[in-house]
Amino acid sequence: MKRGIDVSENNGWVDWDAIKDAGYDFALVRSSYGRTGVDDMFRRNVNEAHRVGLICGAYHYGYGLNEWHAREEARHCRSVIDDAGVLLELPVFYDMEDADQYKARKGFAFDPDEMTAMCRAFIDTIGLDCGVYASCHWLENYIDWQSLGCPVWNAQWSSNDDIKGFMWQYTDGALIGGKTFDANILYEAD
C-alpha cells in the first residue's frame, strides 16, 4: 500500500520536497482536459515529483458528450503526455465526472451504457495503460467499471466500505506544507 496525492495547476506551485517529507510515495498529475486543454503545470509537476523519488501517473478531465468526443480527448491527452516527454509509472486515468456541471448544462443524458462506452472509447484510443476515475456513486450508478477491465481510481471520502479498484481517493483535505491536497491510497503497485 502506497500513499499519494493528485494535483493540477489549480494547486499552484507545489513544494514536492514537503510532499516527500510527509511520507507520500506517488502523484497523479492532471495532464489535460477536454479536447484542447493542457494543464500548464503538468511537465513541471511530474518532473519535480520524480526528482524527490515519487512515482507518477496522470489524469485527464473529460468534457466529452459522446464516444467521438471521448476518442478525441484520448488522442489529445496522449499528445500532451508525449509532448511533455515524461515517464509515467502509473496509469493515465479518465475522469468523466461533471464537477462543474458542464455536461448537465449541455443536456447530457447520463445514460450508463453511453458513459461506459465513452470510458471504453477513451481507454481503447489512448494507447497507454489507462483506467477510470469516479466517485463510488458514479461507479455504482453510471459506469459499468467491471466490464471495462481496467484500473479504477475510486473517490469515496466517507468510508472505505465500498471501495472498488486499484486506488482510493480518501480525502480532499490532506494538509502538506501549508497547502491542501486530495490524498490517495494505491493498493496495487509494481
Secondary structure, DSSP 8 states (H G I E B T S, - for coil): -EEEEEE-GGG-S--HHHHHHTT--EEEEEEEETTTEE-TTHHHHHHHHHHTT-EEEEEEE---SSHHHHHHHHHHHHHHHHHHT---SS-EEEE---TTSHHHHTT----HHHHHHHHHHHHHHH-SSEEEEEEHHHHHHT--HHHHTS-EEEE--S-STT--SSEEEEEEEEEETTEEEEEEEE----
